[in-house]
Amino acid sequence: MTKTTAINQFSNNGMTIVELVVVIIIISIIGMVTMSRIIGGDSFNAIIVRDQIISLARTAQQNSLGRADVSMTITPNVGGDSVTIVTSYGGGNIGSFAAPLDSVSLSGDINDTDSCSVTSGVDAITSVTPMTLTFGELGDLDVSGVTGSTGAVTSAVRICLNDTASESICVSPSGFAYAGDCDV
């Protein structure tokens, strides 16, 4: 056997880097299609709603600095299939967002940061009892809460999505909104 034949036999064993990359790409595509079928779009609705509430709360806080009270109102629509979040001040709207509420429930209250378990009545955010956060001219929270149970915020405002701490929002008395359970 000559040296050339030995090299040709050796180079024909195994996969080339191009073949390996193609196989990885094909497996990735199959995995993404499979995961999208298993997970579905509804599982991301709570995350989208949570992130938009946090974003608009931070916008409201920033816009309240040095001006009259700025409020943010979270109102599920009558059918419960979507939620409208509006930030406004005496002169008009600052921003608004409408998001689908497929498989998402909203609850929350002020100064009750222990858990996201639903208590009857006062903490359900509905079209009849929307949640309103009011930011003062220093960016801190003024009188806020679910309609019917508003008051001064001393510890925090808790907004729960699907009664789950990991999908909840906490707004500190200083007005800073963040994801997760309140740790005050």
C-alpha positions as CSV (number, residue, x, y, z in Angstrom):
1,M,0.0,0.0,0.0
2,T,1.4,3.4,-0.9
3,K,1.4,6.5,1.2
4,T,-1.3,8.2,-1.0
5,T,-3.8,5.3,-0.5
6,A,-3.3,5.3,3.3
7,I,-4.1,9.0,3.4
8,N,-7.3,8.6,1.3
9,Q,-8.6,5.8,3.5
10,F,-8.0,7.8,6.6
11,S,-9.7,11.0,5.4
12,N,-12.9,9.2,4.4
13,N,-13.6,8.1,7.9
14,G,-15.9,10.4,10.1
15,M,-17.8,13.6,9.4
16,T,-16.5,16.8,8.1
17,I,-17.1,20.1,10.0
18,V,-19.7,21.1,7.4
19,E,-21.7,17.9,7.8
20,L,-21.5,18.3,11.6
21,V,-22.8,21.9,11.4
22,V,-25.7,20.9,9.1
23,V,-26.7,18.1,11.5
24,I,-26.7,20.5,14.4
25,I,-28.8,23.0,12.5
26,I,-31.4,20.4,11.5
27,I,-31.6,19.1,15.1
28,S,-32.1,22.7,16.3
29,I,-34.9,23.4,13.9
30,I,-36.7,20.2,14.9
31,G,-36.3,21.0,18.5
32,M,-37.7,24.6,18.1
33,V,-40.7,23.3,16.2
34,T,-41.4,20.6,18.8
35,M,-41.0,23.0,21.8
36,S,-43.3,25.6,20.1
37,R,-46.0,22.9,19.8
38,I,-45.6,21.8,23.4
39,I,-45.4,25.2,25.1
40,G,-47.9,27.2,23.1
41,G,-48.2,31.0,23.1
42,D,-50.5,31.3,26.1
43,S,-47.6,30.6,28.5
44,F,-45.9,33.9,27.5
45,N,-48.9,36.1,28.1
46,A,-48.3,36.5,31.8
47,I,-44.7,37.5,31.1
48,I,-45.7,40.0,28.5
49,V,-48.3,41.6,30.8
50,R,-45.9,41.6,33.7
51,D,-43.1,43.3,31.7
52,Q,-45.5,45.9,30.2
53,I,-46.8,46.8,33.7
54,I,-43.3,47.2,35.0
55,S,-42.3,49.3,32.0
56,L,-45.3,51.6,32.2
57,A,-44.9,51.9,36.0
58,R,-41.3,53.0,35.5
59,T,-42.4,55.4,32.8
60,A,-45.0,56.9,35.1
61,Q,-42.5,57.3,37.9
62,Q,-40.0,59.1,35.6
63,N,-42.7,61.4,34.3
64,S,-44.0,62.2,37.8
65,L,-40.7,63.8,38.8
66,G,-41.2,67.5,39.3
67,R,-44.9,67.6,38.1
68,A,-48.3,66.9,39.3
69,D,-49.4,63.4,40.2
70,V,-49.1,60.8,37.5
71,S,-51.3,57.7,37.7
72,M,-51.1,54.3,36.1
73,T,-54.4,52.4,35.9
74,I,-54.6,48.6,35.2
75,T,-58.1,47.7,33.9
76,P,-59.1,44.3,32.6
77,N,-61.7,44.6,29.9
78,V,-65.3,43.5,30.6
79,G,-64.9,40.1,29.0
80,G,-61.6,39.5,30.9
81,D,-59.9,38.6,27.6
82,S,-57.5,41.6,27.6
83,V,-56.1,44.3,29.9
84,T,-55.5,48.0,29.3
85,I,-52.7,49.8,31.1
86,V,-52.9,53.6,30.9
87,T,-50.4,56.1,32.4
88,S,-51.8,59.7,32.6
89,Y,-51.5,63.0,34.4
90,G,-53.7,66.1,34.7
91,G,-52.8,67.1,31.1
92,G,-53.5,63.8,29.3
93,N,-52.2,60.4,28.6
94,I,-48.5,59.6,28.7
95,G,-48.8,56.0,27.4
96,S,-51.0,53.0,27.1
97,F,-50.9,49.4,26.3
98,A,-53.4,46.7,25.6
99,A,-52.4,43.0,26.1
100,P,-54.3,39.7,25.8
101,L,-55.2,38.0,29.1
102,D,-55.5,34.5,27.8
103,S,-55.0,32.3,30.8
104,V,-53.9,35.2,33.0
105,S,-55.6,36.4,36.2
106,L,-54.7,39.6,38.0
107,S,-54.8,40.4,41.7
108,G,-53.0,42.8,44.0
109,D,-53.2,45.0,46.9
110,I,-51.2,47.6,48.9
111,N,-49.3,46.9,52.1
112,D,-50.1,43.1,51.8
113,T,-46.9,41.6,50.5
114,D,-47.0,38.2,52.2
115,S,-48.1,36.0,49.3
116,C,-50.0,35.9,46.1
117,S,-52.9,33.9,47.4
118,V,-56.2,35.4,46.5
119,T,-58.4,36.7,49.3
120,S,-62.0,37.3,48.6
121,G,-63.1,40.5,47.0
122,V,-60.7,43.4,47.8
123,D,-57.7,42.3,45.8
124,A,-59.1,41.1,42.5
125,I,-58.3,43.5,39.7
126,T,-61.3,43.6,37.4
127,S,-63.1,46.0,35.1
128,V,-65.2,47.2,38.0
129,T,-62.2,47.4,40.4
130,P,-59.1,48.5,38.5
131,M,-55.7,48.9,40.2
132,T,-54.4,52.5,40.3
133,L,-50.9,53.5,41.2
134,T,-50.3,57.2,41.8
135,F,-46.8,58.7,41.8
136,G,-46.0,61.9,43.5
137,E,-43.8,64.7,42.3
138,L,-40.8,63.0,43.9
139,G,-41.5,59.7,42.1
140,D,-42.8,57.9,45.2
141,L,-46.2,56.2,45.6
142,D,-49.1,58.3,46.9
143,V,-52.5,56.9,47.6
144,S,-52.9,53.8,45.5
145,G,-54.6,50.4,45.3
146,V,-57.5,48.5,44.0
147,T,-60.7,50.6,43.7
148,G,-62.4,50.2,47.1
149,S,-59.3,49.5,49.1
150,T,-57.0,52.4,48.2
151,G,-54.8,54.0,50.8
152,A,-51.3,55.2,51.7
153,V,-48.5,52.8,50.6
154,T,-46.3,52.1,53.6
155,S,-44.6,48.8,52.6
156,A,-45.3,48.1,48.9
157,V,-47.8,47.4,46.2
158,R,-48.1,43.8,45.1
159,I,-49.6,42.8,41.7
160,C,-49.9,39.0,41.1
161,L,-50.4,37.3,37.8
162,N,-51.9,33.8,38.0
163,D,-51.4,34.0,41.8
164,T,-47.8,33.0,41.3
165,A,-44.9,34.8,43.1
166,S,-42.5,34.3,40.2
167,E,-44.9,36.1,37.9
168,S,-45.7,38.9,40.3
169,I,-44.7,42.6,40.4
170,C,-43.7,44.6,43.4
171,V,-43.7,48.4,43.5
172,S,-41.8,49.8,46.5
173,P,-43.0,52.9,48.4
174,S,-40.3,54.9,46.6
175,G,-42.0,54.0,43.3
176,F,-39.6,51.5,41.8
177,A,-41.3,48.6,40.1
178,Y,-39.6,45.2,39.7
179,A,-40.5,41.6,38.9
180,G,-40.8,39.0,41.6
181,D,-42.4,38.7,45.0
182,C,-42.0,41.7,47.3
183,D,-39.1,41.2,49.7
184,V,-39.8,44.0,52.1
